[in-house]
Amino acid sequence: MRIGFIGAGRMGRPMLDRLVAAGHDATVLVRRPEARTAAEADGLTCADTVAATVQDADAVFVVVLTDEQVRSVCLGPGGALAAMKTGATLVQHTTSDPATAQLLAEAGAERGIRVLDAALSGGPHDIAAGRLTLWVGGDEAHLDATRALLGAYASPIMFVGPAGNGQRVKLVNNALFVAQVGLAIDAVRLAGSQGIDEQAILAALQHGSGASRALGVVAGGGSVDSVAGRLGALMLKDVTVVREVARSAGADLGIIGTVLSSDPVETKVLNMDHGPSSDRTRE
């Protein structure tokens, strides 16, 4: 199958590598010079424009950084949907506003292009192992026709309803995960107030009913203080999107929102500045 791939960074490149290893013919668009140099050195075909990347593709993958970038590369006269052939499939992986997923689906339908709102959970190591989780919104028949292709790097692949629901599930997941990381950090604080060493409580809780993937992330870094440095920027991006989408939808983040706005989350997870000039967002 011929595929077009837009974005070959931290997440996109291992997906692309798995697809090429599965025998698919890929054309890739990468903006960063060093990423393009690396792609060409590995024998990948690089294009200079979105149109050149997607025009002959049976499936196009979008793995960029922001909602704005998704709209830029997919919509308008220079976007992917305008250049893709009828019957092709657009797989959009970037964490973004559910409204963008719906907009892409509507624009694709007008041109006979299938759009899958394929939100993801996991990291490069999960992609390399073929176990990235996908929550896919769109037409279930279109997903079924694309499952084998997505299976090159993802399992499980879960259908979650219409376009936009993939992103909605992702946003709920992200909010819950960051809140759980914050609670794990505060559990360490509570244990310390009772005279229990940080390493001891992190090791012990992983074998109890309070264990979670978030706790494992905290413990895996060796200390509470390592979390923000390792994951702060990524989690701040996710929480910012969660808050923006909740605000625009009039959704109440409830207890999760309270935890996300707590000092343990904002200072030790998201690495936010709480100085006099800082602008704390409360839900």
Salt bridges, closest charged atoms under 4 A:
ASP17 OD1 - ARG13 NE 2.72
ASP25 OD2 - ARG2 NE 3.75
GLU34 OE2 - ARG32 NH1 3.03
GLU40 OE2 - ARG36 NE 3.02
ASP42 OD2 - ARG13 NH2 2.45
ASP48 OD1 - ARG36 NH1 2.72
ASP58 OD1 - LYS85 NZ 2.95
ASP67 OD2 - ARG71 NE 3.41
ASP126 OD2 - HIS125 NE2 3.28
ASP126 OD1 - ARG131 NE 2.91
ASP144 OD1 - ARG147 NE 3.06
ASP186 OD1 - ARG189 NE 2.70
ASP263 OD1 - HIS274 ND1 3.70
ASP263 OD1 - ARG280 NH2 3.31
GLU266 OE2 - ARG243 NH2 3.49
GLU266 OE1 - HIS274 NE2 2.80
GLU266 OE1 - ARG280 NE 2.73
GLU283 OE2 - ARG247 NH2 3.54
